Amino acid sequence: AKGAALGGAAPTAARPQTVAGVDGVLTDVDCSKSPSIVFDLIANSGEVEYHIADVAKILLANSTNSPVPTCQQWNGRRVRVWPTPPSDPKLPAEIAKLIFQ
């Protein structure tokens, strides 16, 4: 019975972990390497650099009914992001989802 319980836990452990959403303001947004975007997020815990490998492959949304702004309009916008651990530890954390507030 113990072996079955451990076997049942393995698929859960293999999933990439997503932390809770982080609220903050976007700054230093770099759209020059499209579809990749790099930006800093100023949150209560300080300023953190994040990375979007391919903006077309993540969930981008607006909490209002307004359209999602283009990358060039991101600086200074309030957002909530859901980071995931980076595939390369030398890179900033990657974003799985970004919602404009």
Secondary structure, 3 states (H helix, E strand, C coil): CHHHHHHHHHHHHHCCCCCCCEEEEEEEEECCCCCCEEEEEEECCEEEEEEECCHHHCEEEECCCCCCCCHHHCCCCEEEEEEECCCCCCCCEEEEEEEEC
